[in-house]
Amino acid sequence: MSKRNYTHVEELFPEIEAMLASGKTQREVAEHFGFRDKYVVKSLVKRERAKQRKREAGITIRPRGRKRKDAEPRDIIAEQAYEIRRLRMENELLRDFLRSTGRK
């Protein structure tokens, strides 16, 4: 059993598209790039065409999966202001609780 090799086929899409436009078959393109079979090329073309249809319809294409933790720069000042408000509310709640129990 051979070791599985991953190829970033989306980076090769412009070349693949040009080869298909020139008249080569999906099987010939797959053999040229050394893919396992023609279905790698077929699924890539299918995905890219679906993305193109969404772009033409005005639908924004969002990445799948969970966002990365540090993907966007965070607004530290807003986070600190939120934390301060939360802590003040917590302190006020605890003071009211202690007053109602008669401890202070």
Contacts in CASP RR format, 6 or more apart in sequence:
PFRMAT RR
TARGET T0000
AUTHOR 0000-0000-0000
METHOD contacts of the structure
MODEL  1
MSKRNYTHVEELFPEIEAMLASGKTQREVAEHFGFRDKYVVKSLVKRERA
KQRKREAGITIRPRGRKRKDAEPRDIIAEQAYEIRRLRMENELLRDFLRS
TGRK
7 33 0 8 1.000
7 35 0 8 1.000
9 16 0 8 1.000
9 33 0 8 1.000
9 35 0 8 1.000
9 40 0 8 1.000
9 41 0 8 1.000
9 44 0 8 1.000
10 44 0 8 1.000
10 48 0 8 1.000
12 33 0 8 1.000
13 44 0 8 1.000
13 48 0 8 1.000
16 29 0 8 1.000
16 33 0 8 1.000
16 41 0 8 1.000
16 44 0 8 1.000
16 45 0 8 1.000
17 45 0 8 1.000
17 48 0 8 1.000
19 28 0 8 1.000
19 29 0 8 1.000
19 32 0 8 1.000
20 26 0 8 1.000
20 29 0 8 1.000
20 41 0 8 1.000
20 45 0 8 1.000
24 32 0 8 1.000
25 38 0 8 1.000
26 38 0 8 1.000
26 41 0 8 1.000
26 42 0 8 1.000
26 45 0 8 1.000
27 38 0 8 1.000
29 38 0 8 1.000
29 41 0 8 1.000
30 36 0 8 1.000
30 37 0 8 1.000
30 38 0 8 1.000
30 40 0 8 1.000
30 41 0 8 1.000
35 41 0 8 1.000
51 61 0 8 1.000
54 61 0 8 1.000
55 61 0 8 1.000
95 104 0 8 1.000
98 104 0 8 1.000
END
